[in-house]
Amino acid sequence: MRYSLWTLLREACSGHRGWKPAWRDASPKSAYEVIVIGGGGHGLATAYYLAKVYGVREVAVLEKGGIGLGNAGRNTTIIRSNYLLPGNNPFYEFSMRLWEGLERDLNYNAMVSQRGVLNLFHSDAQRDAYVRRGNAMRLHGVDAELLDREAVRRMLPFLEFETARFPIQGGLLQCRGGTARHDAVVWGYARAASGLGVDIVQNCEVTDLVREGGRIVGVNTSRGEIRARKVAVAVAGHSSRVAAMAGLRLPIETHVLQAFVSEAVKPLIPCVVTFGAGHFYVSQSDKGGLVFGGDLDGYNSYAQRGNLPMVEEVCASGMALMPMIGRLRLLRSWGGMMDMSMDGSPIIDRAPLEGLYLNAGWCYGGFKATPASGYCFAHLLAREESHEVARAFRLDRFATGHLLDEKGQGPHPNLH
Amino acid sequence: MRIACPFCGERDLSEFTCLGDAGGPRPAPEGEGAVARFLEAVYLRDNPAGVHRELWYHASGCGSWLRVTRDTRTHEVLAVRFAREARGT
């Protein structure tokens, strides 16, 4: 069913009894051309672009639980392309352009809202870094605007300008950045992929990879063996565990990142704001809750929940930035498991085993990358070569030294 | 999470900083395959969902480096030793 104003009117007049399930909950067949492990945003986007752009229709997405219940449902929904490095920037800008046309492409309301992303700076050194980043963005055709203190004040008068320990000196604004509705992105891709013949198989946990003559030829699952010419892994958070089934060690550690939402209040914060003197980022959902997050807890974790000292630190950073939120009550907090790579950048590449492909290491920037990640992974699977904007995301860059370390932290995943 | 420092006793998580995977000893820089050995040691990780050995620094305490054995699924701390004494075990 194609969604339109007409279908909405028709259903409104007939008691909304004609709506069909948006996508098919398929049972697995015995063999496919491509199996995508992981029914999150990245896996579903991969399946969609494989079918839509590259004409590969024999595709199954295997998900151990329900689609979109991992990190796709646990992020802070921010989309942006304000990256510095030439290996990263064109990829994220490609993603941003896909976001801009996503709803028309999928015929689904993903609530993409380009409300702007403002990174604040609080020192001369930080200003220099943001000027450099802004220039790098503009050289790559990305919009970037440097705001001085007064311009920030006009835009966000409620920030702490008077007595701050680290006074706001200005900010770097990407007007085209913003937020999207994370669940709708998952559902939209699932619906569009399913419509093109992709099988979305839920409650199907991959327990092992099937090897024949040194190559991967399928997977064993809780619903039986499924064969495929190519097996694509898009399970960020658990990449190391799936790779271990193939006997591989990855340059990745799994860490927990917490996020928070407050009770709903009237429209208050018009854009996404990041605090430069701590680590805090906040936006307001359309429902009115403030959605915010901060740093990783700092140690390996598969727990999907975090610890209290980080709750205190994130809330303290929020108070330092905008003291008015002090009386606001927290509604929920949760933790997501991040594939933290050794340089803070992702991997979209063939694994050293024939027939196995990796989409991993998204750190905590995976949500904004969803469309481009799916597109580039589909390109790799269909064409056997990297998409031109994802050429730097090689697995062997750690051996060759071509790292993509935006922050310059070195191989310490808990600091990226 | 609380960690029982062998010198200070049981203390709150916020006193400690985590360096990460305790790994093995630094590989030998000479000889065949040194690059591959360093790639393994510096960049590659087991990253288990379960028992994990890691190095922690008791920054707001005695300043000791500790080797903590911990379950990454439950945050349960199974053993804590001074890193110097735990080396090679």
Chai-1 contact restraints between the chains, C-beta under 6 A:
chainA,res_idxA,chainB,res_idxB,connection_type,confidence,min_distance_angstrom,max_distance_angstrom,comment,restraint_id
A,S240,B,N47,contact,1.0,0.0,6.0,A-B,restraint_1
A,R241,B,A49,contact,1.0,0.0,6.0,A-B,restraint_2
A,R249,B,L44,contact,1.0,0.0,6.0,A-B,restraint_3
A,P251,B,Y43,contact,1.0,0.0,6.0,A-B,restraint_4
A,P251,B,L44,contact,1.0,0.0,6.0,A-B,restraint_5
A,E253,B,R45,contact,1.0,0.0,6.0,A-B,restraint_6
A,E253,B,N47,contact,1.0,0.0,6.0,A-B,restraint_7
A,T254,B,N47,contact,1.0,0.0,6.0,A-B,restraint_8
A,G298,B,C18,contact,1.0,0.0,6.0,A-B,restraint_9
A,Y299,B,C18,contact,1.0,0.0,6.0,A-B,restraint_10
A,N300,B,H52,contact,1.0,0.0,6.0,A-B,restraint_11
A,N300,B,T72,contact,1.0,0.0,6.0,A-B,restraint_12
A,S301,B,T72,contact,1.0,0.0,6.0,A-B,restraint_13
A,Y302,B,A49,contact,1.0,0.0,6.0,A-B,restraint_14
A,Y302,B,T72,contact,1.0,0.0,6.0,A-B,restraint_15
A,Y302,B,R73,contact,1.0,0.0,6.0,A-B,restraint_16
A,A303,B,R73,contact,1.0,0.0,6.0,A-B,restraint_17
A,A303,B,H75,contact,1.0,0.0,6.0,A-B,restraint_18
A,N307,B,M1,contact,1.0,0.0,6.0,A-B,restraint_19
A,N307,B,L13,contact,1.0,0.0,6.0,A-B,restraint_20
A,P309,B,L13,contact,1.0,0.0,6.0,A-B,restraint_21
A,P309,B,S14,contact,1.0,0.0,6.0,A-B,restraint_22
A,M342,B,Y43,contact,1.0,0.0,6.0,A-B,restraint_23
A,F398,B,Y43,contact,1.0,0.0,6.0,A-B,restraint_24
A,A399,B,L39,contact,1.0,0.0,6.0,A-B,restraint_25
A,P411,B,V42,contact,1.0,0.0,6.0,A-B,restraint_26
A,P411,B,Y43,contact,1.0,0.0,6.0,A-B,restraint_27
